Amino acid sequence: MLSRRSLIGVVGLTMALCGVMEGQKSVTGTWNGTLPKADLPLVFRFAADGNGTVDSTKQNFHTAAQIKLNGSGVTISVPAVQGTFSGTLEGEKMTGTWSQGSGYSDDLVLKKQ
């Protein structure tokens, strides 16, 4: 039989884990956006574990991507092109900056499909 203190601890841990899982769940799926300077549409797809892909149909390019959440902060890494998105998650929209290689950067808004 659980003591009251143990029960409160279990409930608290369960709520914390649900919050983490909900955050990861919120980025799961397909996200679309366009780099304005390059007029380059991008499609990101992420699984619940944070692993995913990015497609640039205009460039006939497909590669691995990884997403990490820290509160509402979002970082997407695309090692194959030395690309990084840093921004914030607001519901079904991510707003931030795409940086690539040595000096290219552009605003990027990703919307969940």
C-alpha positions in Angstrom: 0.0 0.0 0.0 1.3 3.4 -1.0 1.7 6.1 1.6 0.2 9.5 1.0 3.6 11.0 0.3 4.5 8.2 -2.2 1.2 8.6 -3.9 1.7 12.4 -4.3 5.2 11.6 -5.7 3.9 9.1 -8.2 1.1 11.5 -9.4 3.7 14.4 -9.7 6.0 12.2 -11.8 3.2 11.0 -14.0 2.1 14.5 -14.7 5.7 15.6 -15.5 6.2 12.7 -17.9 2.9 13.5 -19.6 4.0 17.1 -20.1 7.3 15.9 -21.7 5.4 13.4 -23.9 2.9 16.1 -24.9 5.7 18.5 -25.9 7.2 15.8 -28.1 3.8 14.8 -29.5 3.2 18.4 -30.5 6.1 18.3 -33.0 5.3 14.9 -34.3 4.1 15.1 -37.9 4.6 17.2 -41.0 5.7 20.8 -41.0 5.8 23.1 -44.1 7.6 26.4 -44.6 9.5 28.4 -47.2 12.8 30.2 -47.0 11.8 33.7 -48.4 15.2 34.8 -49.6 15.7 31.6 -51.7 12.0 31.0 -52.4 12.7 27.5 -51.2 9.8 25.3 -49.9 10.8 22.9 -47.2 8.9 19.9 -45.7 10.0 18.5 -42.3 8.6 15.3 -40.9 9.3 14.3 -37.3 8.5 11.1 -35.3 7.8 11.2 -31.5 11.5 10.5 -30.7 12.6 13.7 -32.5 14.1 12.0 -35.5 12.9 12.9 -38.9 13.6 14.1 -42.4 13.6 17.3 -44.5 12.6 17.5 -48.2 13.3 20.2 -50.6 11.3 19.2 -53.7 12.6 22.3 -55.6 16.2 20.9 -55.2 15.2 17.2 -55.3 16.8 16.8 -51.9 15.9 14.5 -49.0 18.0 14.0 -45.8 17.8 13.3 -42.1 16.8 16.0 -39.5 16.5 16.0 -35.8 14.3 18.2 -33.6 14.8 19.1 -29.9 12.5 21.0 -27.6 13.4 23.0 -24.5 10.2 24.5 -23.2 8.8 26.5 -26.1 12.3 26.7 -27.7 12.9 24.6 -30.8 16.1 23.5 -32.5 16.2 21.5 -35.7 19.5 20.1 -36.9 20.2 19.0 -40.5 23.8 17.9 -40.4 24.1 17.0 -44.2 23.8 20.7 -45.1 25.2 22.2 -41.9 21.8 23.6 -41.3 20.1 24.7 -38.1 16.7 26.2 -37.3 16.4 28.0 -33.9 13.0 29.3 -32.9 9.9 28.9 -30.8 6.9 26.6 -30.9 3.5 28.3 -30.6 0.8 25.7 -31.0 1.0 24.5 -34.6 3.5 27.0 -35.7 7.3 27.4 -35.3 8.9 30.8 -35.9 12.6 31.4 -36.1 15.8 31.6 -38.1 17.3 29.0 -40.5 21.2 29.2 -40.6 23.3 27.2 -42.9 27.0 26.8 -43.7 29.1 29.9 -43.3 26.8 32.9 -43.0 23.5 32.1 -44.8 20.5 32.9 -42.6 16.8 33.4 -43.4 13.6 33.8 -41.5 11.5 30.6 -41.4 8.0 29.9 -40.3 6.9 26.3 -40.2 3.2 25.3 -40.0 2.0 21.9 -39.0 0.1 20.2 -41.8 
